[in-house]
Amino acid sequence: MARHTRHSTLTPWLVTALATALTGAAGCTPDATSAQSGTRTTPAPGAAGIGDTLHPGLGNGGYTVRHTDLALRFAEDLKTYTATTTLRGRATHALSRFDLDLTGTTVRSVTVDGHKTTWTRSGQELRVTPAGPVPSGRGFSVAVTVHAPVAGPEEAQKLGTTAIGMVRAKGVVQTINQPSGAHRIAAFADHPDQKAPTTITIAAPSRVNAIANGELTATRREGAYTVRRFESRQKLAPELIQIGVGHFTVVERRGPDGIKLRHALPTGHVNDLMPQLDTVVPKALRFLTRRLGPFPLRTYGIYATPMGGELETQSLTLLATEELTKDGMETNGSDAIVAHEISHEYFGNSVSPRRWSDLWLNEGHAVYYEGLWNQEARGTDPADAMKSAYRDATAQLRKQGPVADPRLGAFTPKDRAPYGWGAYQGGALVLYALRQKVDEATFRRIERAWVAEHRDSTAGTADFIRLASRVAGRDLGPFLRSWLYSTKLPAMPGHPDWHTS
């Protein structure tokens, strides 16, 4: 994140922002405090989570993740797999023990710096006790090997209702991890705030193909198997991991601004799908880069499967085959879905949420830019959709809680929180209100600054408020907080005739 320094007299809103930042620093968790001060020298366990109120068990305290390596080997029938996750981390305080997130698999081995170590399991926590304490600031590696079944077709019926992890149906394997499915596959620090550059290696029978996030950097044969290695040099959150195995063909194209496009498509449907993808994907990329600046990735593509899922897995969007046919595009308006998912490469993937209550920064932006896409492609007025959402807002927010402070108990199952109305339509309403408040030119500067300054990082609601205020040159905190933390939204700027439920 870029830092900006002024030598002139501080304006009142900046004083408020600085006070808020200092207050937040004072309220850091013990792990964060010790990392800053370096005063904790007595080894202690790392926390079992990073303090996310919606998903308190996700992520792990006491260390940062510098690199993640995931190596998978599938059985011949693709019904089971063995996976080894190797995390390279750095201790933020002296560690006597630390955790990883893991559930639903059989642990085969755990090593720290190459040496077998003691471990136990408790719920979704894998608790690792190295042979000796890890000193504060010291780098270390932990490798966990697991064996597990791939969730079968019956689990595929739950698409869109829960974080499944890895699932197999209709001849392909895919992953549905948001927000908490990755640790059902293998051991991770399963929170966006601990994302890291990632290497994924897939060993699968040579009769099928395989694909994952990032760029294919190596391929080799091992008997009846083919091993492929994929590199994500940009940080990749575990919830955005995509593993594809099955009968599909990878089609490559050169996209706008030198972006490498590669689409994984069912082998029998390549000719049915490529005409639409050759048109819509480059058009959506140009549409977004005009508004937001350079695309965050050098490689992008779509993984089309019979199951689908409409998921913004980083650099490899997951979509249903039927949505991408000519009829699907015309009947369902799937071009807008493509634009929505590609926008997540800026909002959610490159700039990831610091906490899950910040999800509106992902989904609100995607809905907002989907509306702008429809305006350009179909001549619709985004204000019409915003007026409808504003009318429904109070009733919806009373059910789920404010846009930036959703209530966990409002979501069934709880592992889907906070994927609901507030993050999507509510978040888009906040952005529309901000644009109405500051004017189009200022709003565009705010958006470009947001994705540029927090590129390949994590950021939260307070960061957005501070940045918007700085770029606009006035304190937008009270205005934005009135939209983000209330179940009764204020009047919409510029639309005195709009009413909410």
Buried (B, 14 or more C-beta within 10 A) or exposed (E): EEEEEEEEEEBEBBEBBEEBEEEEEEEBEBBBBBBEEEEBEEBBBBBBBBBBEBBEBBBBBBBBBBBBBBBBBBBEEBEBBBBBBBBBBBBBBBBBBBBBBBBBBEBEEBBBBEEEBEBEEEEBBBBBBBEEBBEBEBEBBBBBBBBBBBBEEEBBEBBEEBBBBBBBBEBBBBBBBBBBBBBBBBBBBBBBBBBBBBBBBBBBBEEBBBBBBBBBEEEEEEEEBBBBBBBBBBBBBBBBBBBBBBEBBBBEBEBBEEBBBBBBBBEEBBEBBBEBBBEBBBBBBBBBBEBBBEBBBBBBBBBBBBBBBBBBBBBBBBBBBBBBBEEBBEEBBBBBBBBBBBBBBBBBBBBBBBBBBBBBBBBBBBBBBBBBBBBEBEEBEBBEBBBEBBEBBBEBBEBBBBBBBBBBEBBEEEBBBBBBBBBBBBBBBBBBBBBBBBEEEBBBBBBBBBBBBBBBBBBBBBBBBBBBBBBBEBBBBEBBBBBBEBBEBEEBBEBEEBEBE
